[in-house]
Amino acid sequence: MNLSVHPQPAKKQEKNKPKNTPSSFSLCKRLGDCMVMGATISYQQQRPPTQLEKQLAEIEAELQKQRDARTMYKMKLERTQDYLRNCLQIAQDNGFLDIITGNKRDKQQQESASLLSPNAITSSISPRTPLSSTMQSPLGSSLTALIDQAMILGWYIEPREIELQDVVAKGTTADVYRGRWRGTEVAVKCIFPDLFRSNEHMIGFFAQEVETLSRQRHPFVLQLMGACLDPPNHGWIVTEFLNTTLKTWLHGPGSRKRERMVPLPALEERLEKALEIAQAMQYLHEHKPAKVIHRDLKPSNIFLDDDMHVRVADFGHARFLNDDEKALTGETGTYVYMAPEVIRSGPYDEKSDVYSFGILLNELITGEHPYIETEYGPSRIAMEVANKGLRPSLPEKDERLKELIEIVETAWDEDAAIRPSFGTITYILRNILKKLKDVK
């Protein structure tokens, strides 16, 4: 009888024995192991970022902003070059390129140049009514004319009449103070003196803003009380005092956040604000003899009075335009609300305000900051809007919002000609509000 032991099966069994692979280590051998392991994993998931990780994230965000800005500047440069080439081609086609470049090679060209004076060229390209004194006079004389006008009409204010109190808002060009004038609480926008000293055009901008406000008489446009017209130290614009902006009313204080800081006002209240803004803009766009385009329509430039009625404010970027006239001063306003044709430095008119209103109306409907669903900064938003047709997210489908969404989509259409006038928007919003109230 053979009693010898054959080790082969044992080896086979050993061969089939599970190895200590990484996957086998991931399995729990005892309940206690699972508990310890689970606690470790949970701890790692909940571990807050270190200070170094926060700094790296901030640096990466800043680098992305710089990359976006460089791309934006490159795009603007390319578009400006294209525009200049187009202008030169038009000048050549119309026979006055030599006048622009100064290459008058013979007597005939000189005689032609005398016939094509700058005034004749301007009138032949863009017929317009006479401009205001602010636009056609040297900067100093424009301010002098405005002072004369202010004294005659009774809104010239001596600086000593104003009692400045606390600062209620800070901006890039001015601080706004709460103040008192002849016993009345007022807001005083004080332009920084250094701006007048460093920028020779600042007097013209200041005079234009004051003149624009002085012409407006509408319940939903900020009321000018007067102005101190003595720059650089006293370039002050005095208006009625309103402490709440549409931005604060809708989103609460502070910067853009995903989560709501205050309860969302009722839809009817939000649409009432939209209608009043549209009425104010209709008044400005139908202003005679020249319409006023605001060029920086956004919630922080719209105030609310004690009865929660709106005031469209901040006419620092505003401009008068005659019928069929186009503006060419690109990148005027705030990127998030800026029309694509303005971003691209192309010609634009009052329909650029309609685009801004479309963004603002969608913001009122959704209660969300524009583009909050993205991680884009302002420069990246501008590039995406101008090149890829980016727009903020629309509200979820709701039968009550169908007509409102149609207004939004036509207001921010890429083709400015498709965008409705504020007269049309006012009419539609009034009917929508009426239907909303009738349902109650």
C-alpha positions in Angstrom: 0.0 0.0 0.0 1.4 3.2 -1.0 1.2 5.8 1.8 3.2 8.5 0.1 1.8 12.0 0.1 1.5 13.8 -3.1 1.8 17.6 -2.5 0.4 18.6 -5.9 -3.2 19.2 -4.9 -2.0 21.3 -2.0 0.0 23.4 -4.4 -3.0 23.7 -6.7 -5.1 24.8 -3.8 -2.4 27.3 -2.9 -2.4 28.4 -6.5 -6.1 29.0 -6.4 -5.9 30.9 -3.1 -6.8 34.6 -3.5 -3.7 36.8 -3.7 -3.4 40.0 -1.6 -4.1 42.2 -4.6 -5.1 45.9 -4.1 -8.7 45.0 -4.9 -8.7 42.3 -2.1 -7.4 44.9 0.4 -10.4 47.1 -0.5 -12.8 44.4 1.0 -13.6 44.5 4.7 -12.6 41.4 6.7 -14.5 42.4 9.9 -17.4 44.7 10.8 -14.9 46.8 12.7 -12.7 47.2 9.7 -15.6 48.4 7.6 -16.6 51.0 10.3 -13.0 52.3 10.5 -12.6 52.3 6.7 -16.0 54.1 6.3 -15.1 56.7 8.8 -11.8 57.3 7.1 -13.4 57.7 3.7 -16.1 60.0 5.1 -13.4 62.1 6.8 -11.5 62.4 3.5 -14.6 63.5 1.6 -15.5 66.1 4.1 -12.0 67.5 4.6 -12.1 71.3 4.0 -9.6 72.6 1.5 -6.3 73.8 2.9 -5.1 77.4 2.7 -2.7 76.4 0.0 -5.4 74.8 -2.1 -7.6 77.9 -1.7 -4.6 80.1 -2.8 -4.0 77.8 -5.8 -7.7 78.0 -6.8 -7.6 81.8 -6.5 -4.5 82.0 -8.7 -6.0 79.7 -11.3 -9.2 81.8 -11.4 -7.1 85.0 -11.8 -5.0 83.4 -14.6 -8.2 82.4 -16.4 -9.5 86.0 -16.2 -6.3 87.2 -17.7 -6.4 84.7 -20.5 -10.0 85.7 -21.2 -9.1 89.4 -21.2 -6.2 88.8 -23.6 -8.5 86.8 -26.0 -11.0 89.6 -25.7 -8.4 92.3 -26.6 -7.2 90.3 -29.5 -10.7 89.9 -30.8 -11.4 93.6 -30.5 -8.1 94.5 -32.2 -8.9 92.2 -35.1 -12.4 93.7 -35.4 -11.0 97.2 -35.3 -8.5 96.4 -38.0 -11.3 95.0 -40.2 -13.4 98.1 -39.5 -10.6 100.5 -40.4 -9.9 98.6 -43.6 -13.6 98.9 -44.5 -13.5 102.6 -43.8 -10.5 103.1 -46.0 -12.1 101.1 -48.8 -15.3 103.3 -48.6 -13.1 106.4 -48.6 -11.3 105.1 -51.7 -14.5 104.2 -53.5 -16.0 107.6 -52.8 -12.8 109.5 -53.9 -11.7 111.1 -50.7 -9.1 108.7 -49.4 -6.4 111.2 -50.5 -8.0 113.9 -48.4 -7.9 111.6 -45.3 -4.3 110.5 -45.9 -3.1 114.0 -47.0 -1.8 112.7 -50.4 -2.8 115.6 -52.6 -0.7 114.9 -55.6 -1.9 117.5 -58.1 -4.0 120.6 -58.5 -7.1 118.7 -59.5 -7.0 116.7 -56.2 -6.6 120.0 -54.3 -9.6 121.5 -56.0 -11.6 118.4 -55.2 -10.5 118.6 -51.6 -11.8 122.1 -51.3 -15.2 120.9 -52.5 -15.2 118.0 -50.1 -14.7 119.8 -46.8 -15.1 117.8 -43.5 -18.6 119.4 -43.0 -19.6 118.5 -46.6 -18.4 114.9 -46.1 -20.2 114.6 -42.7 -23.5 115.9 -44.1 -23.3 113.7 -47.2 -22.7 110.5 -45.1 -25.0 111.2 -42.1 -27.5 114.0 -42.3 -28.3 115.3 -38.9 -30.0 118.1 -37.0 -27.8 120.7 -35.3 -26.0 119.3 -32.3 -26.3 120.7 -28.8 -23.7 123.2 -27.5 -22.1 120.4 -25.5 -21.3 118.4 -28.6 -20.2 121.2 -31.0 -18.3 123.6 -28.8 -14.9 123.3 -27.2 -15.0 121.7 -23.7 -14.6 124.9 -21.8 -17.2 126.8 -23.7 -19.7 123.9 -23.5 -19.5 124.1 -19.7 -19.9 127.9 -19.8 -23.0 127.5 -21.9 -24.4 124.9 -19.5 -23.7 127.2 -16.5 -25.6 130.0 -18.3 -28.5 127.6 -19.0 -28.5 126.3 -15.3 -28.6 129.9 -13.9 -31.5 130.9 -16.3 -33.6 127.8 -15.5 -32.8 127.9 -11.7 -30.9 124.7 -11.2 -27.4 126.1 -10.7 -26.2 125.2 -7.1 -23.3 126.7 -5.2 -21.1 124.1 -3.5 -21.6 125.9 -0.1 -25.3 125.2 -0.3 -24.7 121.5 -0.1 -24.2 119.7 3.2 -22.5 116.4 2.5 -23.2 113.6 4.9 -22.3 109.9 4.6 -21.2 108.0 1.5 -24.0 105.7 0.2 -22.3 104.3 -2.9 -18.8 104.1 -4.4 -18.0 103.9 -8.1 -15.1 104.0 -10.5 -15.6 107.7 -11.5 -17.5 109.1 -8.5 -18.7 108.7 -4.9 -22.4 109.3 -4.1 -23.2 111.0 -0.8 -26.4 111.5 1.1 -26.7 115.3 1.5 -29.0 118.1 2.4 -29.8 121.1 0.1 -32.2 123.8 1.2 -33.7 121.5 3.8 -34.3 118.6 1.4 -32.5 115.2 1.5 -30.7 114.7 -1.8 -28.1 112.4 -3.4 -24.9 114.1 -4.5 -22.7 112.4 -7.1 -19.2 113.8 -6.7 -17.0 113.2 -9.7 -13.4 112.5 -8.6 -11.3 115.7 -9.1 -8.3 113.7 -10.4 -10.5 112.5 -13.4 -10.9 116.1 -14.5 -7.1 116.7 -14.1 -6.0 113.6 -15.9 -8.6 113.4 -18.7 -9.1 116.5 -20.9 -12.5 115.0 -22.1 -13.9 114.6 -18.6 -15.5 118.1 -18.6 -17.3 117.2 -21.8 -18.6 113.9 -20.3 -19.7 115.6 -17.1 -21.5 118.4 -19.0 -23.2 115.8 -21.2 -24.5 113.8 -18.3 -25.8 116.9 -16.6 -27.4 118.2 -19.8 -29.1 114.8 -20.4 -30.6 114.7 -17.0 -31.7 118.4 -17.1 -33.9 117.6 -20.2 -35.8 114.7 -18.7 -39.3 115.1 -17.1 -40.7 111.6 -16.5 -42.0 109.9 -13.3 -39.8 106.9 -13.9 -36.6 108.8 -14.7 -34.3 110.1 -12.0 -35.1 113.8 -11.2 -32.3 116.3 -11.4 -32.4 118.9 -8.6 -29.4 120.8 -9.7 -25.6 120.7 -10.2 -22.4 122.3 -9.0 -20.6 123.1 -12.2 -17.2 124.1 -10.9 -14.8 121.2 -11.7 -12.3 119.8 -10.8 -13.2 120.0 -7.1 -16.9 120.6 -7.4 -18.2 118.6 -10.3 -21.4 117.5 -8.5 -24.7 116.3 -9.7 -27.6 116.7 -7.3 -30.7 114.4 -7.6 -33.6 113.2 -5.5 -32.3 110.8 -2.8 -33.2 107.1 -3.4 -31.5 104.4 -1.4 -32.7 101.1 -2.9 -31.7 99.7 -6.3 -33.5 97.2 -8.3 -30.5 94.9 -7.9 -30.8 95.0 -4.1 -34.6 94.6 -4.2 -34.3 91.5 -6.4 -31.1 89.8 -5.2 -30.3 91.3 -1.8 -27.1 93.1 -0.8 -23.6 92.0 -1.8 -22.1 90.5 -4.9 -23.4 87.8 -7.3 -24.3 84.6 -5.6 -26.0 81.4 -6.7 -28.2 81.1 -3.6 -30.9 83.7 -2.9 -30.2 86.3 -0.2 -33.8 87.6 0.0 -37.2 86.0 -0.8 -38.2 86.3 -4.5 -40.8 89.1 -4.9 -44.1 88.0 -6.5 -44.2 87.8 -10.3 -46.7 90.6 -10.5 -44.5 92.9 -8.6 -41.5 92.0 -10.8 -43.5 92.7 -14.0 -44.7 96.0 -12.7 -41.0 97.0 -12.3 -40.3 95.8 -15.9 -43.2 97.8 -17.3 -42.1 101.0 -15.5 -38.6 100.6 -16.9 -39.9 100.0 -20.4 -42.1 103.2 -20.1 -39.0 105.2 -19.0 -37.0 103.8 -21.9 -39.8 104.5 -24.4 -39.8 108.1 -23.2 -36.0 108.4 -23.6 -36.0 106.8 -27.1 -38.9 109.0 -28.3 -37.3 112.2 -26.9 -37.2 115.2 -29.3 -35.4 116.6 -31.1 -32.9 113.8 -30.5 -33.5 110.4 -28.8 -31.5 109.4 -25.8 -29.9 106.0 -25.6 -28.8 105.0 -22.1 -26.1 102.5 -23.0 -25.7 101.1 -19.5 -29.2 99.8 -18.5 -28.8 97.3 -15.6 -30.4 96.7 -12.2 -27.8 98.7 -10.2 -28.6 101.8 -12.4 -32.3 101.6 -11.6 -33.5 102.9 -8.2 -36.8 102.5 -6.3 -38.6 105.2 -4.4 -40.5 104.8 -1.1 -43.6 103.6 -3.0 -41.4 101.1 -4.9 -41.7 102.8 -8.3 -38.6 102.8 -10.5 -36.2 105.6 -11.5 -33.9 104.9 -14.4 -30.6 106.6 -13.4 -26.9 107.0 -14.2 -26.7 108.8 -17.6 -22.9 108.9 -17.5 -22.8 106.8 -20.7 -25.9 108.3 -22.3 -25.9 109.8 -25.8 -28.2 111.8 -28.1 -28.9 110.2 -31.5 -30.8 111.6 -34.4 -33.2 109.4 -36.4 -31.3 106.9 -38.6 -28.0 107.8 -36.9 -25.7 105.1 -35.6 -23.1 105.3 -32.8 -19.6 103.9 -33.1 -18.2 104.2 -29.7 -17.8 100.5 -28.9 -17.6 98.7 -25.5 -19.8 101.3 -23.7 -21.7 99.9 -20.7 -21.4 96.6 -18.7 -20.4 93.4 -20.4 -23.1 91.2 -18.9 -25.9 93.5 -20.3 -24.0 94.7 -23.4 -25.4 94.0 -26.9 -23.2 91.9 -29.2 -22.8 94.7 -31.8 -21.5 97.0 -29.1 -19.0 94.3 -27.9 -17.8 93.9 -31.5 -17.3 97.7 -31.7 -19.8 97.9 -34.6 -22.4 100.6 -35.3 -25.4 100.5 -33.0 -28.5 102.5 -32.1 -31.2 102.5 -29.5 -31.8 98.8 -30.1 -28.7 98.1 -27.9 -30.8 99.4 -25.0 -33.6 96.9 -26.0 -31.0 94.1 -25.8 -30.0 95.1 -22.3 -33.6 95.2 -21.3 -34.1 91.7 -22.6 -31.3 90.4 -20.3 -32.8 92.5 -17.4 -36.4 91.2 -18.1 -35.2 87.6 -18.0 -33.4 88.4 -14.7 -36.7 89.7 -13.3 -38.6 86.6 -14.5 -36.1 84.0 -13.2 -34.8 85.9 -10.2 -31.3 84.7 -11.1 -28.2 86.7 -12.0 -27.5 86.5 -15.8 -25.1 83.7 -16.7 -24.9 82.5 -13.0 -25.2 79.0 -14.4 -21.8 79.3 -15.9 -18.4 79.9 -14.3 -17.5 82.6 -16.8 -16.1 86.0 -15.9 -17.3 89.2 -17.6 -14.7 89.1 -20.4 -15.4 85.5 -21.2 -19.2 86.2 -21.3 -18.6 89.1 -23.7 -16.6 86.8 -26.1 -19.2 84.1 -25.9 -22.0 86.6 -26.6 -20.3 88.2 -29.5 -18.9 85.1 -31.2 -21.2 82.2 -30.2 -24.6 83.8 -29.4 -24.5 83.0 -25.7 -27.5 84.1 -23.7 -28.6 83.5 -20.1 -30.8 80.5 -19.2 -34.5 81.1 -19.8 -37.1 80.2 -17.1 -38.6 76.7 -17.0 -41.6 76.2 -19.3 -44.7 77.7 -17.8 -47.9 78.7 -19.7 -48.0 82.0 -17.8 -44.5 82.9 -19.0 -45.0 82.1 -22.7 -45.5 85.7 -23.9 -42.8 87.0 -21.5 -40.3 84.5 -22.9 -41.2 85.6 -26.4 -40.4 89.2 -25.5 -37.1 88.2 -24.0 -36.0 86.2 -27.0 -36.9 88.9 -29.5 -35.4 91.6 -27.3 -32.0 89.9 -27.2 -32.0 88.7 -30.8 -28.7 88.8 -32.6 -30.3 90.9 -35.4 -30.9 94.4 -33.9 -33.6 95.0 -36.5 -35.7 92.2 -35.1 -35.7 93.6 -31.6 -39.0 95.4 -30.8 -39.2 99.1 -29.8 -40.0 100.0 -26.2 -43.4 101.2 -27.4 -44.2 97.7 -28.4 -42.7 96.2 -25.3 -44.7 98.6 -23.1 -47.9 97.6 -24.9 -47.3 93.9 -24.5 -46.2 94.0 -20.9 -49.3 96.1 -19.9 -51.6 93.5 -21.5 -49.7 90.6 -19.7 -50.0 92.3 -16.4 -53.7 92.9 -16.9 -54.3 89.2 -17.7 -52.3 88.3 -14.6 -54.4 90.5 -12.4 -57.7 89.4 -13.9 -56.8 85.8 -13.0 -56.7 86.6 -9.3 
